[in-house]
Every structure is written in C-alpha cells, then in structure tokens.
C-alpha cells in the first residue's frame, strides 16, 4: 500500500471517530432503536395527566383569555351596581315609600317664591331713593341678597318694592335677575347675620374677601362645617362665612322671639355709629333703621319708618308725679321705644330706645352719630316725649 493511501485511511478513520458523523440511514436506524427502547418517545405529553393542568390552562394564551373574561364580567357587575345605587334606586325608592314617615325617602317639595319680576341685591347695602336720581332723598336701604319686586324702569334705575311695601328707585347695576340664592326650598339652612357685620370669604380658611354683609342680612347655605358655612351668593357662586354672630334656622321658618335685654344688647353694638338719614347699617344708620334691624334679628319683624313704628307693639302709659307733674322716668323700661317731637321739623318725630332707666340711645345733639344720652324728669328730652311703645317684654 502506498503511503498516501495509508495516510488517507488514517485521516478518515480519525475524522469519523472525532466528529461522530452518522449517515442518514444510520440516523433513521437510531430513531428506530430509540422507539423500540422507550416505546412512547417523541409523543405529545398529556399536560393534564402529567402535571395536573386543565386543557384550557395548558398554555399562557388560554390563561390570558380566561383572565380577560373574568375582568369583563367584573366590570359589568360593577356597572350594574353603580347604576342601581345612583340611578335606579333614587328613582324607584321615593315612589315605593311615598306617603310613609321614612324620612330617608321623603322627597323635598320645591315651591319657588320668586318669578322673573324679582331682582336680588348684589352689594352690601343699596339706597332706595324717592326719584331716579342719585341726589334724591333716601327713603330706606336694602341689604345684600335681599329680594325686591320690580315695578318699573327709568334709565339707570329700577323701581322696586321691598318685602314690607316700600317703593323707590335703586341703581340697576346693584341688582341681578338670578334669584336662586334667595329661594328657601333650594337650600338646607337659612342664616341671619346678628352681628353688626360679617365677612364673606372665598375659602373656609385663609381666603380673600368677597364682600361684607351687615346685620339682618339673610343668606342661604347647603354646607355646614365646624365653625363655617358655605353660602349661596347672588348672581351665582358661593362663599364662606363664620358661624359666630349668625343665627341658623330652617328655610321658611322665623327667628324665635327673645326678651328685651337681647334687643337692647343688639342696639348697643351700634353705639357711636355714623348717623345716616333712613340708614340701616353700621356704615350709616338712623334710629328707626337701628330699631328695624335689631328687632328683626331678635324675632320681631318691625316696619322701617318712624310713622309705622309708632303703631308697633303696645302703648306704654306714661306716669307723672302727682305733686310736681314731672314724668316718672321709671315707667319707661329698657327695650321701650320712645318717640320724641323733632327739634327741627314741627310735626315730625324721631325715635329713641331706652337702654336703662333714665338713658336713651338716640341721635346726638350735633346730629352726626348715634349716642347714649341721660335724661331726667325735668330735662328737655323728657319734655319732648310724645309716646312710648313696648315691642319686647321681659
């Protein structure tokens, strides 16, 4: 044998040994041998038998589809529950329990008081004038959120009638057509300001000032928190007011009548206020205006004019000393309204309020402020007393 043949045979033998190459027929033979040995080699495994898995859970895809179906079912159930709670039940239960005493299902009846002939005051206080002219005499004033009836128009002014029948002209820019802030049945609480003034703020705490409201202003609220109320504002929107100096009552109800000492206490909070003919706030007030607002916040609706106030309550008989003929000032008690003849206008009267025996809250001598003045039986003031009316009792 040649060297080259030996070399090739040696190389071929070495290569077959190292690489383990099999011919195709050898590979088929190997599989046949494996089949004979194992019996089930190469067959698909039954996952349920082998691993205890259900056929639908045998693959990730099947499991994902199963989870999606569960999620959709959960969403449908949630939607049905929400619909039942917020749509179906509110509409069906009131009818089901209608006529029963179960308060939870009593539907609040809404009866609107004001139509499109009414307006609501949007400023702290607005003058009601005799004529449609800013220089015209002031008849009275109207307060923030007070509803007034429109009886006419004149240029920049609207002719209005107050709830107690006083007619006059108010600047149209001080009024809004939106009456939702004064409709009692649209709100949960009615609030009456009993302090000389209160601030209405943008937020319950650390807010900015929206407006200042005066004694006897009426506001309505739907939200009450610790120490504050959220109130409806004329023209839309809401604000916050502190609970101190506020009387809370139910809408359409009245303030409970209190004793004369509370009436006097309210009046004394306005001592030294600037005198303002027919004014009704601390920014400027008259005695008839003072008596009007202080009576209202203590449970008695009082007229605004001196002439009408002279007919309010009951007459107090004046007593005089049998010897001297002087007035017995002890017959006038705190809370009595005293009417004096005017020093300046013959036939006219001005109001005063007895705050203590021998002391009257009245216009100062200079006519610029509301002051406390003492009087005696032989004083000029005693000589001017024309009548006394008692509205509040002890």
C-alpha positions in Angstrom: 0.0 0.0 0.0 1.1 3.4 -0.8 1.9 6.0 1.9 -0.7 8.3 0.6 -3.4 5.6 0.9 -2.4 4.8 4.4 -2.5 8.5 5.3 -6.0 9.0 3.8 -7.3 5.9 5.6 -5.9 7.0 8.8 -7.3 10.5 8.4 -10.7 9.2 7.5 -10.7 6.9 10.5 -9.7 9.6 12.9 -12.2 12.1 11.5 -15.1 9.6 11.9 -14.2 9.0 15.4 -13.7 12.6 16.5 -16.8 14.2 14.9 -19.3 11.3 15.4 -20.9 11.8 12.0 -23.6 9.4 11.1 -25.0 8.7 7.7 -28.7 9.3 7.1 -29.6 5.7 7.1 -27.7 5.4 10.4 -29.8 8.3 11.9 -33.1 6.6 11.0 -31.8 3.4 12.4 -31.0 5.2 15.6 -34.6 6.5 15.9 -36.0 3.1 15.3 -33.8 1.8 18.1 -34.9 4.6 20.4 -38.6 3.8 19.7 -38.0 0.2 20.5 -36.3 1.1 23.7 -38.7 3.8 25.1 -42.0 2.8 23.4 -43.5 6.5 23.8 -40.5 8.5 22.8 -41.5 11.6 20.7 -45.2 11.5 21.5 -47.0 14.7 22.9 -47.4 14.8 26.6 -50.8 14.9 28.1 -50.4 18.0 30.4 -53.5 17.2 32.5 -52.2 13.7 33.2 -48.6 14.7 33.6 -48.9 17.9 35.6 -52.5 18.1 36.8 -53.4 21.0 34.5 -56.7 21.6 32.7 -56.5 21.7 29.0 -57.5 25.5 29.0 -54.7 26.3 31.3 -52.1 24.4 29.4 -50.9 27.5 27.6 -50.3 31.1 28.6 -52.6 32.3 25.8 -55.5 30.3 27.1 -54.9 31.6 30.6 -54.8 35.2 29.4 -58.1 34.8 27.7 -59.7 33.4 30.8 -58.5 36.4 32.9 -59.9 38.8 30.3 -63.3 37.2 30.5 -63.2 37.5 34.3 -62.3 41.2 34.1 -65.1 41.9 31.7 -67.6 40.2 34.0 -66.3 42.2 37.0 -66.7 45.4 35.1 -70.2 44.6 34.1 -71.2 43.7 37.7 -69.6 47.0 38.9 -71.5 49.0 36.3 -74.8 47.3 37.3 -74.2 48.1 41.0 -73.4 51.8 40.3 -76.4 52.1 38.0 -78.6 50.6 40.7 -77.3 52.8 43.5 -77.2 56.2 41.7 -80.0 55.8 39.0 -82.5 53.1 39.7 -82.8 53.3 43.5 -83.1 57.1 43.7 -85.9 57.0 41.1 -87.8 54.0 42.4 -87.5 54.1 46.2 -89.1 57.5 46.7 -92.2 56.3 44.9 -92.1 53.0 46.8 -92.0 54.8 50.2 -94.2 57.7 49.1 -96.7 58.7 51.9 -94.7 57.0 54.6 -92.8 58.5 57.5 -89.5 57.2 56.5 -87.6 60.5 56.3 -84.8 59.0 54.1 -87.2 58.6 51.2 -89.2 61.8 51.6 -88.7 63.8 48.5 -88.3 67.5 49.3 -91.0 69.6 47.7 -89.8 72.7 45.9 -92.1 75.7 45.7 -90.3 78.7 44.1 -91.2 82.0 45.7 -89.8 84.4 43.1 -90.6 84.8 39.4 -88.9 86.9 36.7 -90.4 90.1 38.2 -88.0 89.9 41.1 -84.4 91.0 41.5 -81.7 90.3 44.2 -79.4 92.9 45.7 -75.7 92.2 44.9 -74.0 94.9 47.1 -73.6 95.2 50.9 -76.3 97.9 51.0 -78.1 99.9 48.4 -80.0 103.2 48.8 -83.7 103.3 47.9 -84.4 106.8 46.6 -87.6 108.8 46.0 -86.7 109.5 42.4 -84.4 108.0 39.7 -81.6 110.4 40.7 -78.6 109.9 42.9 -79.3 113.3 44.6 -82.8 112.3 45.5 -83.8 111.8 49.2 -83.2 108.4 50.7 -86.4 106.5 51.7 -84.6 103.5 53.1 -81.9 100.9 52.2 -81.9 97.3 51.1 -79.3 94.7 52.1 -77.2 92.2 50.3 -79.1 89.2 48.9 -82.4 90.9 49.6 -85.2 90.1 47.1 -87.2 93.1 45.7 -90.0 93.2 43.2 -89.6 95.3 40.1 -92.4 97.8 39.4 -90.7 99.9 36.7 -87.6 101.0 34.9 -86.1 104.5 34.5 -82.7 104.9 32.8 -80.0 103.5 35.0 -82.5 102.9 37.8 -85.0 100.2 38.6 -88.2 101.0 40.5 -88.6 98.4 43.2 -90.9 97.4 46.1 -89.5 95.9 49.3 -91.0 93.0 51.1 -92.6 95.4 53.6 -94.1 97.5 50.8 -91.7 100.5 50.5 -91.3 101.7 46.9 -88.4 103.6 45.4 -85.5 103.6 42.9 -82.3 101.5 43.1 -79.4 101.6 40.6 -80.0 98.7 38.2 -76.3 97.7 38.4 -76.9 96.7 42.0 -79.4 94.1 41.1 -79.3 90.6 39.5 -82.1 88.6 37.8 -80.8 85.3 39.4 -83.0 84.5 42.4 -81.6 81.1 43.2 -79.7 82.5 46.2 -82.9 83.5 47.9 -85.2 80.6 47.2 -85.7 78.8 50.6 -86.6 75.4 49.1 -83.3 75.2 47.2 -81.2 75.3 50.3 -80.7 73.5 53.6 -80.1 76.4 56.1 -81.3 79.9 56.4 -78.7 82.2 58.1 -79.4 85.7 59.6 -76.5 87.9 60.4 -76.9 89.1 64.0 -73.5 90.9 64.4 -73.0 94.5 63.0 -71.2 92.9 60.1 -69.6 89.7 58.8 -67.0 89.0 56.1 -67.8 86.6 53.3 -64.6 84.9 52.1 -63.6 82.8 49.1 -62.4 79.9 51.2 -63.2 78.4 54.6 -59.8 79.4 55.9 -57.2 81.9 54.6 -59.5 83.1 51.8 -59.8 86.5 50.3 -62.7 88.9 51.0 -65.7 88.7 48.6 -67.9 91.2 50.4 -69.0 92.4 53.8 -72.6 91.8 54.9 -74.5 93.7 57.5 -76.8 93.0 60.5 -80.1 91.4 59.4 -78.7 90.2 56.1 -80.2 86.8 55.1 -78.1 84.2 53.4 -78.8 80.5 52.5 -76.4 77.6 52.9 -76.1 73.9 51.9 -72.8 73.1 53.6 -72.0 73.4 57.3 -68.6 72.6 58.7 -67.0 73.1 62.1 -67.4 76.9 62.6 -68.2 77.9 59.0 -71.0 77.8 56.4 -70.8 77.8 52.6 -73.3 80.3 51.4 -75.0 80.9 48.0 -74.1 84.3 46.5 -76.5 86.5 44.4 -75.6 86.2 40.8 -74.1 82.7 41.2 -71.1 81.2 43.1 -70.5 80.5 46.7 -68.6 82.0 49.6 -67.8 81.1 53.3 -68.9 82.8 56.5 -68.0 82.1 60.1 -70.7 80.7 62.4 -70.2 83.3 65.2 -72.8 86.1 65.1 -75.0 84.0 62.8 -78.5 82.7 63.6 -79.2 79.4 61.9 -82.8 78.4 61.2 -84.7 76.2 58.8 -85.7 77.8 55.5 -89.2 79.4 55.6 -89.1 79.5 59.4 -88.8 82.5 61.7 -86.4 83.6 64.4 -87.6 82.9 67.9 -88.7 86.0 69.8 -86.3 86.8 72.7 -86.5 89.1 75.7 -85.9 92.8 75.7 -82.4 92.5 77.0 -81.2 90.8 73.8 -82.9 93.5 71.8 -81.1 96.2 73.8 -77.8 94.3 73.5 -78.1 94.3 69.7 -78.8 98.0 69.7 -75.8 98.8 72.0 -73.5 97.2 69.4 -74.3 100.2 67.2 -73.4 102.9 69.7 -71.3 105.7 68.0 -72.2 104.6 64.5 -72.4 107.4 62.0 -75.9 108.9 61.7 -77.4 108.5 58.2 -81.0 109.5 57.4 -83.0 106.3 57.0 -79.8 104.2 57.0 -79.9 100.7 58.3 -76.3 99.6 58.7 -73.2 100.4 60.8 -71.8 102.3 57.8 -74.5 104.8 58.4 -77.7 104.4 60.4 -80.8 106.2 61.7 -82.6 105.3 64.9 -85.6 104.0 63.0 -83.2 101.9 60.9 -81.5 100.7 64.1 -84.8 99.7 65.7 -85.8 97.9 62.4 -82.7 95.7 62.1 -82.3 95.0 65.8 -85.9 93.9 66.1 -85.7 91.6 63.1 -82.6 89.7 64.3 -84.4 89.2 67.7 -87.5 87.7 66.3 -89.9 90.6 65.7 -90.4 92.0 62.1 -90.5 95.7 62.6 -91.5 98.3 60.0 -88.7 100.7 58.7 -90.4 104.1 59.0 -90.9 106.1 62.1 -94.6 106.6 61.4 -95.2 102.8 61.2 -93.1 102.1 64.2 -95.2 104.4 66.3 -98.0 101.9 65.8 -96.0 98.8 66.6 -96.2 96.8 69.8 -98.4 98.1 72.6 -98.6 101.6 74.0 -96.9 102.3 77.4 -99.0 104.6 79.6 -96.8 107.4 80.9 -96.9 108.2 84.6 -96.5 111.6 86.2 -95.7 112.8 89.7 -99.0 113.8 91.3 -97.4 116.8 93.0 -94.8 118.2 90.5 -96.4 116.9 87.4 -93.0 115.6 86.2 -92.7 112.4 84.2 -91.9 109.4 86.2 -89.0 108.1 84.1 -89.1 104.7 85.9 -92.2 103.9 83.9 -90.0 103.7 80.8 -88.1 100.4 81.0 -85.2 99.0 78.9 -86.4 97.9 75.5 -89.1 100.5 75.2 -89.1 102.6 72.0 -89.5 106.3 72.7 -90.8 108.8 70.2 -89.8 112.4 70.6 -91.0 115.5 68.9 -88.4 116.9 66.4 -86.3 119.9 67.4 -86.0 121.0 63.8 -89.2 119.9 62.0 -92.6 120.7 63.5 -95.0 117.8 63.4 -92.3 115.2 62.8 -90.9 112.7 65.3 -87.7 110.9 65.9 -87.2 107.5 67.6 -85.0 106.6 70.6 -84.5 103.5 72.6 -84.4 103.1 76.3 -81.4 101.0 77.3 -81.5 101.7 81.0 -83.6 103.7 83.4 -83.0 107.4 82.5 -80.8 106.5 79.5 -81.8 106.7 75.8 -79.9 105.6 72.7 -80.7 108.4 70.2 -79.2 110.8 67.7 -76.5 113.1 69.1 -77.2 116.8 69.6 -74.9 117.5 66.6 -76.9 115.0 64.5 -73.8 113.2 63.4 -73.7 109.9 65.4 -75.9 107.6 67.5 -75.1 108.2 71.2 -76.3 107.3 74.7 -77.9 110.3 76.4 -79.1 110.5 80.0 -82.3 112.4 80.9 -84.1 113.4 84.0 -87.7 114.1 84.7 -87.3 117.9 84.2 -84.9 117.7 81.2 -85.6 118.9 77.7 -85.7 115.3 76.4 -88.4 114.3 78.9 -90.5 117.3 77.7 -90.2 116.1 74.1 -91.5 112.6 74.7 -94.7 112.1 72.7 -95.3 108.4 73.1 -93.7 105.1 74.1 -94.2 101.7 72.6 -93.3 98.3 74.1 -92.4 95.6 71.5 -90.2 93.3 73.5 -91.2 92.1 77.0 -89.1 90.7 79.9 
